[in-house]
Amino acid sequence: MPVTRRKKRRKKIRYKKITFKLSAKQKKSFENYCKARKTTPTKLIKKLISRYINGFDKQVPDEYYVTENQLGLFDEDENYLENEMK
């Protein structure tokens, strides 16, 4: 008599709601764009923000953090002084 195994249950996905406001003109423009591209507003938004929402669930890489000295202006000044003193 063969042994039958049960399928593993799929993990239930929990969704969170995010809202934002658009002006009437922006909403109409958004709807027209979706209609022209034959897509839904939800699919369009998810596609556009997928770059920002995929891959950061555990930890954000250091390269994406903004630092106090983001432009590195002060580092260049110190290097300039060191090179001038030599």
ZANU-578515 format. One record per atom (N, C-alpha, C): y, x, z. Coordinates in steps of 0.1 Angstrom, whole numbers, padded with zeros to 4 digits, always signed. Atoms other than C-alpha are relative to their C-alpha. Layout:
BEGIN
YXZ
...
//
This chain:
BEGIN
-0012+0008+0000
+0000+0000+0000
+0013+0009+0000
-0012-0008+0001
+0033+0016-0011
+0011-0003+0011
-0011+0002-0010
+0061+0022+0014
+0013-0002-0007
-0013+0003+0006
+0094+0006+0004
+0011+0004+0010
-0011-0004-0008
+0126+0021+0016
+0012-0009-0003
-0012+0008+0002
+0158+0002+0022
+0011+0009-0005
-0012-0007+0005
+0189+0011+0004
+0010+0002+0012
-0010-0003-0010
+0216+0027+0026
+0012-0010-0003
-0011+0009+0001
+0244+0003+0033
+0013+0008-0004
-0012-0006+0005
+0277+0011+0016
+0010-0001+0011
-0010+0000-0011
+0305+0021+0040
+0011-0009-0004
-0011+0010+0003
+0331-0006+0042
+0013+0007-0002
-0013-0007+0003
+0364+0005+0027
+0011-0009+0007
-0012+0007-0006
+0395-0004+0048
+0012+0003-0007
-0012-0001+0007
+0427-0010+0031
+0012-0002+0009
-0012+0002-0007
+0462-0007+0044
+0011-0004-0009
-0010+0006+0008
+0492-0026+0031
+0013+0009+0001
-0012-0007+0001
+0523-0007+0020
+0010-0009-0008
-0010+0008+0007
+0555-0026+0010
+0012+0008-0003
-0014-0006+0003
+0588-0016-0006
+0007-0011-0008
-0008+0010+0006
+0616-0035-0021
+0006+0005-0013
-0006-0002+0013
+0629-0037-0057
+0011-0010-0002
-0010+0010+0003
+0660-0054-0070
-0006-0009-0011
+0005+0009+0010
+0655-0083-0094
-0001+0006-0013
+0000-0007+0013
+0664-0062-0124
-0012+0011-0001
+0011-0010-0001
+0639-0034-0113
-0013-0007-0001
+0012+0008+0000
+0612-0060-0108
-0003-0005-0014
+0002+0005+0013
+0617-0075-0142
-0004+0012-0010
+0003-0011+0008
+0617-0041-0158
-0014+0006+0002
+0013-0004-0004
+0586-0031-0139
-0011-0009-0007
+0009+0010+0006
+0568-0063-0151
-0001+0002-0015
+0000-0002+0015
+0578-0057-0187
-0007+0012-0004
+0007-0012+0003
+0566-0022-0186
-0015-0002+0001
+0014+0002-0002
+0532-0033-0172
-0006-0009-0011
+0005+0008+0011
+0529-0060-0199
-0001+0008-0013
+0000-0008+0012
+0538-0035-0226
-0012+0009+0000
+0011-0009-0002
+0511-0011-0213
-0013-0007+0002
+0012+0008-0003
+0486-0039-0207
-0008+0005+0012
+0006-0004-0013
+0480-0029-0171
+0006-0009+0011
-0005+0008-0011
+0485-0045-0137
+0010+0009+0008
-0009-0008-0009
+0513-0034-0113
-0007+0009+0010
+0007-0008-0010
+0488-0022-0087
-0006+0012-0007
+0006-0012+0007
+0469+0000-0112
+0010+0010-0004
-0010-0010+0004
+0501+0015-0125
+0006+0008+0012
-0005-0007-0012
+0514+0023-0090
-0010+0010+0005
+0010-0009-0005
+0481+0038-0079
-0002+0012-0009
+0001-0011+0010
+0479+0059-0111
+0012+0010+0002
-0012-0009-0001
+0515+0072-0106
+0000+0008+0013
-0001-0007-0013
+0510+0081-0069
-0013+0007+0003
+0013-0006-0003
+0474+0094-0072
+0001+0015+0003
-0002-0015-0002
+0486+0130-0073
+0004+0002+0015
-0005-0002-0014
+0501+0125-0038
-0010-0006+0011
+0009+0006-0009
+0473+0104-0022
-0014+0005+0000
+0013-0005+0001
+0442+0122-0033
-0001+0014+0005
+0002-0014-0004
+0430+0153-0015
+0007+0005+0012
-0008-0004-0011
+0453+0153+0015
-0005-0008+0013
+0004+0008-0011
+0432+0131+0039
-0003+0008+0012
+0003-0009-0011
+0421+0160+0061
+0011+0008+0005
-0011-0009-0004
+0449+0185+0061
+0008+0003-0013
-0009-0004+0011
+0479+0193+0039
+0001+0015-0001
+0000-0015+0002
+0478+0228+0024
+0014+0005+0004
-0013-0006-0004
+0506+0251+0036
+0010+0000-0011
-0010-0001+0011
+0522+0253+0002
+0008-0012-0001
-0007+0012+0001
+0533+0217+0005
+0010-0002+0012
-0010+0002-0011
+0552+0221+0038
+0013+0006-0003
-0013-0005+0002
+0589+0226+0037
+0003+0008+0012
-0003-0009-0011
+0601+0255+0057
+0016+0000+0001
-0014-0001-0003
+0635+0262+0072
+0007+0008-0011
-0006-0009+0009
+0641+0290+0048
-0007-0002-0014
+0008+0003+0012
+0627+0273+0017
+0004+0008-0012
-0004-0008+0012
+0648+0291-0009
-0002+0015+0001
+0002-0014-0002
+0642+0325+0006
+0013+0008-0002
-0013-0007+0002
+0679+0334+0005
+0001+0012+0010
-0002-0010-0011
+0678+0353+0038
-0010+0012-0002
+0010-0010+0003
+0646+0372+0028
+0006+0010-0011
-0006-0009+0010
+0664+0385-0003
+0011+0009+0005
-0011-0008-0006
+0694+0396+0017
-0006+0012+0008
+0006-0010-0007
+0672+0416+0040
-0007+0011-0009
+0005-0010+0010
+0653+0432+0011
+0010+0008-0007
-0011-0007+0007
+0685+0440-0006
+0006+0011+0009
-0005-0010-0009
+0698+0458+0025
-0009+0012+0002
+0010-0011-0002
+0666+0478+0030
+0000+0009-0013
+0000-0008+0013
+0667+0489-0007
+0013+0008-0001
-0013-0007+0001
+0704+0499-0004
+0000+0012+0010
+0000-0010-0010
+0697+0520+0027
-0009+0012-0004
+0009-0011+0004
+0670+0541+0009
+0006+0010-0009
//
